[in-house]
Amino acid sequence: MTKILITGANGLLGQKLVGLLAQQSDIELIATARGQNRLPFTEGYTYRSMDITDRQQVLDVISDVQPQAVIHGAAMTDVDKCELDKEACWAQNVTATEYIVDACKQTGAFLCHVSTDFIFDGADGPYDESAAANPISFYGWSKYAAEKVVQHSGIRWGIARTVLVYGIAHDMSRSNIILWVKKSLEDGKTIKVVTDQFRSPTLAEDLASGCALIATRQATGIFNISGKEVLTPYEMAIRTADYFGLDKSLITQADASTFTQVARRPPRTGFIIDKARTELGYAPHSFEEGIATLASQLQQPA
């Protein structure tokens, strides 16, 4: 029986991880997040309230649970908010990771840490695991600093880097490109979508499976865990319209300079995922399969 503790259980990745791991009879799962449990089901795991920015709470909960592995998915991920509130961003993304690392040190736990393509400047993606980081936003810097905390910690660790995660979570207000395009076109709205940014959109279920593979195998090192295609948001929008049979003429091309955003975005990222496929047996869905997954989830009663 492997005991796994996850942070950020109420978030999109957290919910998918609980959904995946709670069904596995050889895993004892402890889900943690700040405040109340917002997950839609209670079977197959234990919930513990844990604020990752409270060092004592992190040390107390993790030493009490004594997990073999920790999947650290909790983070402040709103890129513009991170730029505007650097203190909160650093506390949640870097200092909290230091607390998690300290707790793993004390308990001997393996750490699977979730990171991002925003550690790169986007000058020459797609990237493999050995590419040199060069963040251009404060969010990117905070996640890069957290990676360094993990890498220099002396504990056993695996880092799961991911890109543009999309999915449907219970009780969450955040939309994603697929839902936004679908709703806009159904409402007959014209939408502007950028053609000069490149990403590997990642289905939340795929990221959860990649993190679970790293944690259960205690696979050390950096792994790119993303979708397998590099697409522009415009291409994603067109494919979404095609899937749902909606009017593509409402989708207009734009470039990133037409949008005013607080934080800079890397123009061309996307990941090469050969290492995760070979070493972990990671097998992500195609973008069309991802759309189909969301479409079937939209039809399920909440």
N, C-alpha and C positions, 0 to 999 in steps of 0.2 A: 504494500500500500504506500503510495507516494503522497505526501502532504504538500499541497501547493497553496500559497497565499497570493491573492491578487489585489492590487490597489486600483482605485478608480472604477469600482464595480458598477456604479450607477451610470457611467458613461457608455458611449456606443461600443467601443472595444470591450469594456468590462462586461457589458450585458451579453455580448457574443461569446466571450470567454466562459462566463458562468454557464450559458446555454450549452456550450460544447463540453466543458469539463465535468459538470454536475451529472452528466449521463454515464460517465466512465466509472465502472465499479472499482477499479484499482486506484482511483484518486480520491483522496480526502480533500475537499475544497473549502478554503476559508476566503470569503469575499469581504473586502473592506472598502469603505468610502467615508467621506465626511457626512455626518448626520445620519438621517434615517435610511433604511433600505428601500430603494425605489424600484427594485426588480419586480416583475410581474408574477413571479412564482417563488416558492420557498423550499421546494424539495431538492435534495441532493447536495446541499452545501450549508455551511454555517456563516452567518453574517456578523461581522464585528465593526462597530463604528471606529474609524481611525482617521484623524486629520494628519495628513503627511507633513504639514508645516509645524507640527507640535512634536519636537524631538522625543520628549518623555513618553508621549502616547505611542509613537512608532516603536520605540525600544520596548515598552511594556507589552504591547500587543504581539509583536513578533517573537519576543522571548517567551511569552506565555504559550503561543501557538507552536513554536519550534518547527517551522516548515522545512522541508528539504529544498524547496525552490520558491522564489518570489518572482511574480511577473509584475513589473512596475509600469503600469499603463497610465496612471494618473498624471496629468500635466495641464498647464495653462496653454491652450493651443490656438486661441484667437490671436492671429498674427498682429492685427492692428491694435488690439487691447494691450498686447505685450509691449508694443512700441510706446504706448501712452502711459502705461503703468509699469515701468521697468522694475520697481521694487517688488510688486506682487508677482511679476513674472519670474524674477530671480528666486524669490522665496519658494515658489511652487515647483519650479523646474530644476533648480540647481541645489539650493540648500536642502530641500526635501529629499533629493537624491542622496545627499551626504548622510542624512539621517537613516535612510533605507540601507545604505551601504554599511553604516555603523552597526545596524541591527543584524545584517547578514553576517558581518564579521563575528559578532558575539555568538551567533547561533550556528555558524558554519553553513548557512544556506547558500545555494546557487542563485544568482540574480539574472533574470532575463529583463533587460532594460529596453524600453521602446523609444526609438529616435526617428528622425525625419530627413527627407531630402532637402529641407531648408537649411541644412548645414553647408550646402554648396551654393556657389554664386550663379549657377545655371549658365555658365559660358559655354560648356561643352558636354552636356549630358547626351545620352544616358550614361550613368555612372556604375562602375563596379565597386566592390567593397574596399579596394585599395586607393580609390581616388582621394585627392587632397581636399580637405574641407576649406571653405572660405565664405563664411556666412555674410549676408548683406542686410539682415534685419536683426533686431534685438532678440526676437523669438529664436532665430537661427543660432545666434550666439549663445543663448541660454541652453539650448539643446546640445550644442557642441561642447559647452563647458560641462554639462552633465555627463556626456560620453567620457570626457577626460577623467571626471571623478570616478566613474566606474572602472575605466581601464587602468587607473593607477591605484586602485583600492587594495590590491593584494587578495581579494576574494575571487572565487570562480564566477565568471560572468559570460553572458552572451548578449549581444546587442541586436535588436530587430529594427532595422531602418525601414520606414515605409513612406508611401506617397499618396496624397489626396484620397483619404479613406472615405468611402461612402457606404450608406446602409440605412436601415430603418431600425430605430430603437424605440422601446416602450417609453411613453411619457417624456418625449423630448421635443423641444421646439425647433431644434436646428434642422434645416432642410439640407438638401444636397443637390448637385447639378441635375440629376435625373428627375427628381421630384419637382424642382423648380421649372425645368423645361416642360415637363408634362403638364403642370398646372397652368403655366403661362400660355401655352399653345391651346389648351382646352378652353381657356378664357378668351382666346382670340387676340392675345397681346403680342405685339412685335417685341422681340428680344434681341439685344446686342450681345454677341459672344466673341471672345477673343480668339484670334488665329495665330498669335505670336507667342503663346506659352505652350510648353510641352510637358506632359506628366504621364505617369503610369497609374491610372486610377485603380484603387485597391478596394475590393469588396471587403467589408468589415469581417465577414465570416472567414475570408482567406487570411487576413492579418491574425485573427484569433487562432486559426489552425497553425500558422507559422510560429507564433509565440508558444503555443502548446507543444509543438515539436521541439523547440529549443529547450523549454523548461523540463519536459519529461525525459529528454535524452541528455540533459545538461550539456548541450553542445556549446563549446566555447568559441569565442571570436565574434566577428561582425557578419551579419547576414542581411542581405537585401530581401525584404518580404513585401512584395508589391504585386500589382497586376502584371500581366506579361506583355501588354501592348503600350507603346508610347503614342499618345493622342493629344491633339489640341482640344481645349474646351469646345471649340466650334465643331470639331469632328464628333465629340461626345454628344453634343446637342442634336446633330443630324442623325446619329445612330439611335438616339432616344426617340426622336420623332418618327423615324422609320419603324421602330419596334411597335410603337403604340398607334401607328397609322395616322399621325397628326400632320398638320400643314407646315411643311419645311420652309415655305416662302416667307413665313413670319420670322425666320431666323436670319439675322443680318450679321455680316462679318464686321469685326472691330479690332483695333489693336490696343494693347494694354495702356498706351498713353492716353486713351480717351477716358480712362477711369481714374478718378483721384482716390488713391488709397494711402493711408498713413505710412505703412511699411512697404519697403521695396520687396518685390517678389522675384525669385530667380527665373529667368526666361525659359531655359531649357533644362529640365531635370529628367526624370524617368530613370528606371533602374535596369541593370542587367542582373537577372535572377538565377543564372546558371549554378552558382555555388549552393544556394538554398535547395534547388531542384536535385542536384547531385548528392549533397551531403545529408540533407534532411528528408528528401522525398517530398518536398513542397510542391504542390500542384494547384496553382490558382485557376479560377474561372476566367473565361474570356469576358470582355466588356458586355457583349450581348447576353451571355449567361448571367452576368451580374444584374443586368436590367431585368431579366426574366425572374431572378430570385426576388428582387424588390417588388416586381409586379404581383408575384404570388403572395408575398407578405402583405401587400396592400389589400388583398382580398380577404385576408383572415380577420375575424372579429377581434377587436382590441381587447 
